[in-house]
């Protein structure tokens, strides 16, 4: 995930706009009362921070969705046209672009990128210690 995502709000109260204030020490709501905010330093993966299952996979899928959207905009494609190029249905593309990736395997999403002409390279490196390996995606 981007370095700019260094903190996430674990619990905060927000005003009527639905936005948490960015100044430290709280925010003023429409009634003039200060509201405290609690922050937790992010691990760098918002999906892990939210305790979602398979957070590394979800982070990779999110990056692929961003790439799909960027390519769709670059080519000036409609959702239906993008669906035809990647071999999917338009409702599937709509769901993907909304971040609804449940039901889409990482392999299938990588195939979408190949259909758009992207080269997909998978590199396996031997472990240097006894920890669980990591997944990463580098978009160039």
Secondary structure as GFF3:
##gff-version 3
##sequence-region A 1 140
A	DSSP	beta_strand	7	12	.	.	.	ID=ss1
A	DSSP	beta_strand	27	28	.	.	.	ID=ss2
A	DSSP	beta_strand	34	35	.	.	.	ID=ss3
A	DSSP	beta_strand	37	41	.	.	.	ID=ss4
A	DSSP	alpha_helix	46	49	.	.	.	ID=ss5
A	DSSP	alpha_helix	55	75	.	.	.	ID=ss6
A	DSSP	alpha_helix	79	86	.	.	.	ID=ss7
A	DSSP	alpha_helix	90	97	.	.	.	ID=ss8
A	DSSP	alpha_helix	106	115	.	.	.	ID=ss9
###
